[in-house]
Amino acid sequence: MAEVKVYSTPTCPYCKLVKQFLEENQVAFSEVDVSTSQMAAEEMIAKSGQLGVPVIEIDGQVIVGFDKARIRQILNI
């Protein structure tokens, strides 16, 4: 099973869509709220080069934004 991490904030609509999509496809993931942790935000920026959310990391591969096709491709769903 792939290791999936979603960097998000509570108010981000695309973050909610990503998490809903993963849940619907029965993909386990961990969520990192970058609005409450400066360290998590810095980790996300270092990995993606982006300040915006969502950022999804799947087995070390970083996806910026809700790119459903790319998520499907990496997870093979």
Secondary structure, DSSP 8 states (H G I E B T S, - for coil): ---EEEEE-TT-HHHHHHHHHHHHTT---EEEETTS-HHHHHHHHHHHS-SSS-EEEETTEEEES--HHHHHHHHT-
